[in-house]
Structure formats: structure tokens, C-alpha cells
Amino acid sequence: MPKQQPEQQPEQQDQHFLQQAIELAINSATQQGGPFGAVIVKPEKIS
């Protein structure tokens, strides 16, 4: 389910979404996958 964020400054939103991608990459690397993570952000929420 997409996560919605409370209103934040654009830089804070970018940091949040970047952190989500990093967490996905770490998860993938620990599950025998490659160290890759990506999120698609549409109007201020992860799709």
C-alpha cells in the first residue's frame, strides 16, 4: 500500500523517498538479490 507523507518541504520529501529506495536496496541485497532499490513517486506519494 502506498505511503502518504504529511506535508513537508521538498527536500524533506526527497530524503524520505530516497530512504525508502535505500531500504528496498538493503532488503534486496540481504535476500540474495542485487543491491538495487527504486520507488516511483507520483503527486507526493509512493505508487
C-alpha positions as CSV (number, residue, x, y, z in Angstrom):
1,M,0.0,0.0,0.0
2,P,1.5,3.4,-0.9
3,K,2.6,5.5,2.0
4,Q,1.3,9.1,2.2
5,Q,3.5,11.7,3.8
6,P,2.4,14.7,5.9
7,E,3.2,18.0,4.2
8,Q,6.9,18.6,4.2
9,Q,9.5,20.7,2.5
10,P,10.5,19.3,-0.9
11,E,14.0,18.5,0.4
12,Q,12.5,16.5,3.3
13,Q,10.2,14.7,0.9
14,D,13.1,13.8,-1.3
15,Q,15.0,12.5,1.7
16,H,12.1,10.3,2.7
17,F,11.6,8.8,-0.7
18,L,15.4,8.3,-1.1
19,Q,15.4,6.5,2.3
20,Q,12.6,4.2,1.1
21,A,14.7,3.3,-2.0
22,I,17.8,2.6,0.2
23,E,15.7,0.4,2.4
24,L,14.5,-1.6,-0.6
25,A,18.1,-2.0,-1.8
26,I,19.3,-3.2,1.6
27,N,16.3,-5.7,1.7
28,S,17.1,-6.9,-1.8
29,A,20.8,-7.4,-1.0
30,T,20.1,-9.4,2.1
31,Q,17.6,-11.6,0.2
32,Q,20.1,-12.8,-2.3
33,G,19.2,-10.2,-4.9
34,G,21.3,-7.3,-6.1
35,P,21.7,-4.0,-4.2
36,F,19.0,-2.2,-6.1
37,G,16.0,-0.2,-5.0
38,A,13.7,2.2,-6.7
39,V,10.4,3.9,-5.8
40,I,8.0,5.7,-8.1
41,V,6.6,8.9,-6.7
42,K,3.5,10.4,-8.1
43,P,2.0,13.5,-6.5
44,E,3.9,13.3,-3.3
45,K,3.3,9.6,-2.6
46,I,4.9,6.3,-3.4
47,S,3.0,4.4,-6.1
